[in-house]
Amino acid sequence: MSEDAFNMSIRKFLKEVGVTSQREIEETVRKGQIAGKTLKVCMTLTAEGIGLNHVVAGEIELP
């Protein structure tokens, strides 16, 4: 596999993760299921068979 194809494959996956995650967060906020001014979030990336476990945590300011 070429480096360009590898890079595009990663970007396609990350775009899907970003788009679907944003939809889920927005839908939850619209339903009024969140109280407060910020939403603490955590995203965990794992990959089968290689021991990859990467965690990104942060806060999202609510409207």
C-alpha positions as CSV (number, residue, x, y, z in Angstrom):
1,M,0.0,0.0,0.0
2,S,1.3,3.4,-0.9
3,E,1.8,6.2,1.8
4,D,-0.9,8.2,0.0
5,A,-3.4,5.4,0.1
6,F,-2.6,4.7,3.7
7,N,-3.1,8.4,4.6
8,M,-6.4,8.6,2.7
9,S,-7.7,5.5,4.5
10,I,-6.8,7.0,7.9
11,R,-8.5,10.3,7.0
12,K,-11.6,8.6,5.8
13,F,-11.9,6.7,9.1
14,L,-11.3,9.8,11.2
15,K,-13.8,11.8,9.1
16,E,-16.5,9.1,9.8
17,V,-15.6,9.2,13.5
18,G,-15.8,13.0,13.7
19,V,-19.0,13.3,11.8
20,T,-20.9,10.6,13.6
21,S,-19.6,11.7,17.0
22,Q,-20.7,15.3,16.4
23,R,-24.2,14.1,15.4
24,E,-24.5,12.1,18.6
25,I,-23.4,14.9,20.8
26,E,-25.6,17.5,19.1
27,E,-28.6,15.2,19.3
28,T,-28.1,14.5,23.0
29,V,-27.7,18.3,23.7
30,R,-30.9,19.1,21.7
31,K,-32.9,16.5,23.7
32,G,-31.9,18.5,26.8
33,Q,-30.3,15.5,28.5
34,I,-27.3,17.6,29.6
35,A,-27.2,20.0,32.4
36,G,-24.4,22.6,33.0
37,K,-22.2,24.8,30.9
38,T,-19.7,22.1,29.7
39,L,-19.8,18.5,28.6
40,K,-16.9,16.3,29.7
41,V,-16.1,13.9,26.9
42,C,-13.6,11.1,26.3
43,M,-12.8,9.3,23.1
44,T,-10.9,6.0,23.1
45,L,-9.2,4.6,20.0
46,T,-8.4,0.9,20.0
47,A,-7.2,-1.5,17.3
48,E,-7.6,-5.3,17.3
49,G,-4.6,-7.4,17.8
50,I,-1.9,-4.7,18.2
51,G,-2.6,-3.3,21.7
52,L,-3.4,0.2,20.6
53,N,-5.3,2.1,23.2
54,H,-5.2,5.9,22.8
55,V,-7.5,8.2,25.0
56,V,-8.3,11.8,24.2
57,A,-10.3,13.7,26.9
58,G,-11.7,17.2,26.9
59,E,-14.6,19.5,27.4
60,I,-17.2,20.9,25.1
61,E,-18.8,24.3,25.9
62,L,-22.6,24.1,25.7
63,P,-24.9,26.7,24.2
